[in-house]
């Protein structure tokens, strides 16, 4: 499942702009929230589910393994 702002907005039946505006009202940022969710699931998938780095990268909608690895280092 894609984790793009457009896809998530569609999933919750909002326009992209409305979703961003509502997040802003809560002092939240889509990219930061997505990163937080990705970090949580990365740990779960790697430790609890014993998934490979490649599988986790795909499951969390990263463009490639390197993008995931760079994000994980940043976290």
N, C-alpha and C positions, 0 to 999 in steps of 0.2 A: 504494500500500500504506500502510495506517495505521501511524503510529509511536507509537501509544498503548502504555502499559505493559501493558495487558490483551492487546492484539494481539500484542505481542512475546513476552510470557509464553506465550501460546498457541502461537506459532510454535516455541518451544523446549520445548514440552510441560511447562510448569511453571505453578503457580498464580501469581497476581500476588504474593501474600505471599512465596512461596518465592523467586521471582526477586528481590524487594526484599531479602529476608534474605541471599541469596547475594551480592548486590552489596554490601550493608553489610559482610559478612565480609571483602570485598576493599577496604574503605574507598572504595567507589564509590557513585555516586548516579545513578539512571536519567536524571533530567532533565539532569544534566551530561554524561553519555555521549551522550544523544540530541543535545544541543546541539553537542557536538564532531563527531559524525557529520554533522549538518546543515551545520555550517560547512565541513567538508572537501568535501562534495558541492556546496555552494553555489559555492565557488570553482571547482571542476572544471566544473560546468555552465555557469557564467557565462564563464569564460575559455577552457577547452578545447573545450567543446561549443557555445559561442555561443548559449546558450538565453536567452530573454527572462526578465525578472524575474518576470512572471506565470507562465511555465512552470516556473521554478525553485521558486516559491512552492508551486505545486500538486504538483510532484514530491517536495518535502520535507514534504508534509502540513501546511502552514500553513493556518490558517483563511481567510486572505486576504493580498493583497499587502502591506498595511500591517503586518500581524503579521510577515511575513518581513523587510520593510524595517527595522522596529524591532529585530528580532533581529540583523540584519546590522550595524546601527549599534552595537549593544551588543558584538558580537564584535570 
